[in-house]
Amino acid sequence: MHRDYKLAKRILQGERAAFAELVDRYGAPIRRLVGRYIENPADADDVTQAVFCDLYRCIGQYRGEAALTTWAYRIAVNRALRHCKRRPPDCATYDEQEIEDVRPGTDPANEALKGELSQQVHSAIHALSPPHADVVILCELEGLTYAECATVLEIPVGTVKSRLNTASRRLRDRLAEYVLGEPSSAATRSFTEVLP
Amino acid sequence: MSRCDRVHEELKAYQDRELGPLARTTVALHLRGCPTCREEIQTMSRLSALLRSQPADTLPTALRDRIVEAMPTGLPDAPPTRPRRTRVQLLWASGAVGVVLLAASMPLLTSTFSPRRETAGLAQRHDPSPNFGPQSAGSPARENVGAAASEQTPASTATGPVYVDGKLSSAGSSYTENRMQEANGRSSTRSSTAGTDSYADARHAVPAASPTAATTPPLYNAKKAIVGGLASSPAAAAFDPERERQVHREGSLTVQTAKVEEASDLATRVVRDAQGYVAQNELSTGDDNLKTAILTLKVPVSGFEPVMAKLAKLGSVTARALSGEDITDKLTDEQESERILGEDVRSTEASLRTRRSAGQGRHDEEALRSLRIRLAQSQARLKTLQRLGSLSTITLQISEPPKPAPAAGGLTDEFGDTLRDAAHSFQQALRLPLQMLVWVIVYAPIWGLLLFGYRRASRI
């Protein structure tokens, strides 16, 4: 936390290298978090950039009381939600969709299964109500503690706990074929192969 | 709601290691005996593994460069000069400084301007013992006061706090207590006579027409005014920790007793007597045939320690844990937040009325709705905090002591073992001759025939 505070002070003095360090340190998690909310990659990139602009502008308000990630996540979540509210999720055009090259040395079938699994998880999370989806994204996918999640979403820790519990049950029902290990589904077999 | 239903609500937090030690132990105990919940938690673990197996992206270099290049020009906004939280902290700090200054100035004021010094003579003026600080009740200062002082109540017999075994004794703490009582605007319950030995008493006892009023120096009156003013100031009033601080307390107690049900009933009665209630009660018998009762008790904060003391008498205490969280800051922040949000809501409503008449105001309506939601959330948080501050939680575990195992070792056992070994060895030694005897008996006809043939042969 002290390291974050020092970095914030350097940015406050207008040090460009410090800002680059901030981007290097938190760019990937923030982009990933934004990507959880915004499906369109181009939009997610724009929002990530806007988040860093906000971070730069408001860095003076950071007092080092919490981790900078928590603070940055709060800004990112607010930005992403505002974006979703302003522009409802639409289908990405063909040329906007990223077609990832298959990396050499990887099994294309396994990669495809991973992609399918990821899609299923993504759909299941987005089928939840927004408050429940928020806690799942932050706690389960981003690995935040309940207290950090409560800070980011500005809700009590008890609410995080109850929402996560409810969301967990709903997700279990939606992803039953992967989670309950029913042998009937081909996806179950793929899940066991894909999981590390 | 069944026990499983209650535990189900905690299972996710248990799996994420987000439960406190007490709740964690409770869930772990339940899981040991409930296959359904064990199955549930395994499913949750699989779900978490599935969710966390999602690939971790890295920031594309192009995007990274784009963000860095798009770094806004100019310096970031300077930090706010007077954030609300800082103001609250400043208020507390100024209150604390005021109290410290008041406390520090007391001995000086008392030693210089005390009415006792005016009446006690020169001997008192040269008394080297300080009036504030560790001092015995029978110090020279006390003895020189005279007959009037000797009639006073015990609380007023010392001018400073008396330390007994390193602790402030109740009788000797009159000075501090008086200062706090004055600061809190409470009336002193003592009756004092003229010529009392402490400033606090003089302040209460000196009426306008009293004999000492004529001899009271002007500076003494000035001091009275200063202290009186300080006593009524908000900083001094904010000093009372009992009134102002809100502390949520939690405790856990593990007690061993042979009569678990009886102890559980007694604990319930103790809690009810203290105006509390039993939030949860579970009685189970383990694999080792030992009964265990786990009770979650809610008691008012004021009754926390007496209840803990009474519960400790239910049996022999094997574990005890206490924790407390000062939620005053949170409460103050929440109250302030609620107040500001309320003001915002009112001003937005007023603005909305004006704009509506002008045919505008859609934006204000949205802002008002958002503000109302935030206000309601703030009020809910405040209510929760207030409830937390008024009730404390005690987790009581009552268990039967383990059954005593038969004592091992000792001379008798060794002797018995030796005897058993000897008998075994003797049995082994006897085995061969006995077997041979059996053989001889079983083959007796053959031996008989052989003997008969031998005799016939020898006769011939």
Interface residues (C-beta under 8 A of the other chain):
Chain A: I11 L12 Q13 G14 R16 F19 A20 V23 D24 G27 A28 R31 R32 G35 D45 T48 Q49 F52 C53 Y56 R57 C58 I59 G60 Q61 R63 K114 L117 S118 V121 V136 C139 E140 L141 G143 T145 Y146 I155 P156 G158 K161 S162 L164 N165 S168 L171 R172 L175 Y178 V179 L180 G181 F191 V194 L195 P196
Chain B: H8 E9 L11 K12 A13 D16 E18 T43 M44 R46 L47 S48 A49 L50 L51 R52 S53 Q54 P55 A56 D57 T58 L59 L63 R64 R66 I67 V68 A70 M71 P72 G74 L75 P76 D77 A78 P79 P80 Q377 R381 T384
